[in-house]
Amino acid sequence: MPESDNNDIILVDLGPASGVRGVASFSPEDMVAKSTEALDAAMSTVRAMAAKVTATMQNIKISERPNKVSVEFGIKMTAEGNAMVAKAGVEGAIKVTLSWEHSAK
């Protein structure tokens, strides 16, 4: 599979924030900019979650540490370009699974 080009455009269906009524539509340029902003925020959330899980596992004694750790969560993106860990079952959330496995030393 070819590597993704940094110029690839990924559009995100950005619904209005909770309790906000949408009255205006985005121009194509605005949609690309908002999608990029939301995806960057989502990837930042994924990195932060991975770092948090890794730090938590490192605080467990090796003898008590699990051999494999898997964390699954959703990311919800808003029209404002924000991304947050979504509550379970949220429509339109990105499902992310992070897995770690290490060999005992």
C-alpha positions as CSV (number, residue, x, y, z in Angstrom):
1,M,0.0,0.0,0.0
2,P,1.5,3.4,-0.9
3,E,2.4,5.8,1.8
4,S,0.0,8.7,2.2
5,D,1.1,12.0,0.6
6,N,0.9,15.0,3.0
7,N,-1.1,16.8,0.3
8,D,-3.9,14.2,0.4
9,I,-7.2,15.7,1.4
10,I,-9.5,13.9,3.8
11,L,-12.9,15.5,4.2
12,V,-14.7,15.0,7.5
13,D,-18.5,15.3,7.9
14,L,-18.5,18.0,10.6
15,G,-21.8,18.3,12.4
16,P,-22.7,21.2,14.5
17,A,-21.7,21.3,18.1
18,S,-24.3,19.9,20.6
19,G,-27.2,22.4,21.0
20,V,-26.1,24.5,18.0
21,R,-28.3,24.8,15.0
22,G,-26.5,24.9,11.6
23,V,-27.6,27.8,9.4
24,A,-24.6,28.3,7.1
25,S,-22.7,25.8,4.9
26,F,-19.0,25.7,4.4
27,S,-17.3,26.7,1.2
28,P,-15.2,23.9,-0.3
29,E,-12.0,25.7,0.9
30,D,-13.5,26.1,4.4
31,M,-14.5,22.4,4.4
32,V,-10.9,21.4,3.6
33,A,-9.5,23.7,6.2
34,K,-11.9,22.6,8.9
35,S,-11.5,18.9,8.0
36,T,-7.7,19.3,8.2
37,E,-8.0,21.1,11.6
38,A,-10.3,18.5,13.0
39,L,-8.1,15.6,11.8
40,D,-5.0,17.2,13.2
41,A,-6.8,17.6,16.5
42,A,-8.0,14.0,16.4
43,M,-4.4,12.7,15.8
44,S,-3.2,14.9,18.6
45,T,-5.8,13.2,20.8
46,V,-4.7,9.8,19.7
47,R,-1.0,10.6,20.5
48,A,-2.0,12.0,23.9
49,M,-4.0,8.9,24.7
50,A,-1.1,6.6,23.6
51,A,1.3,8.6,25.8
52,K,-1.0,8.4,28.8
53,V,-1.5,4.6,28.4
54,T,2.2,4.1,28.0
55,A,3.0,6.2,31.1
56,T,0.4,4.3,33.1
57,M,1.9,0.9,32.0
58,Q,5.4,2.1,32.9
59,N,4.3,2.8,36.4
60,I,3.3,-0.9,36.9
61,K,6.0,-3.2,38.1
62,I,7.3,-5.3,35.2
63,S,6.3,-8.5,37.0
64,E,2.7,-7.3,37.3
65,R,2.5,-5.5,33.9
66,P,0.3,-7.2,31.3
67,N,2.0,-8.7,28.2
68,K,-0.5,-6.9,26.0
69,V,-2.5,-3.7,26.4
70,S,-5.3,-2.7,24.2
71,V,-7.3,0.5,24.5
72,E,-10.3,1.3,22.3
73,F,-12.0,4.7,22.2
74,G,-13.9,6.9,19.8
75,I,-13.0,10.4,18.8
76,K,-15.7,12.9,18.0
77,M,-14.9,15.9,15.8
78,T,-16.9,19.2,15.8
79,A,-17.4,21.9,13.2
80,E,-15.2,24.1,15.3
81,G,-12.3,21.8,14.5
82,N,-12.1,20.3,17.9
83,A,-11.6,16.6,18.7
84,M,-12.4,14.8,21.9
85,V,-12.8,11.3,23.3
86,A,-16.4,10.4,22.5
87,K,-18.8,8.7,24.7
88,A,-19.7,5.1,23.7
89,G,-21.9,4.7,20.7
90,V,-21.6,8.3,19.4
91,E,-22.6,8.4,15.8
92,G,-19.8,9.6,13.5
93,A,-17.0,9.0,15.9
94,I,-13.7,7.6,14.7
95,K,-13.0,4.2,16.4
96,V,-9.4,3.9,17.5
97,T,-7.7,0.8,18.9
98,L,-4.2,1.1,20.3
99,S,-2.3,-2.1,21.2
100,W,1.1,-2.7,22.8
101,E,2.9,-6.0,23.3
102,H,6.3,-6.6,24.8
103,S,8.4,-9.6,25.6
104,A,9.5,-10.2,29.2
105,K,13.1,-9.4,29.8
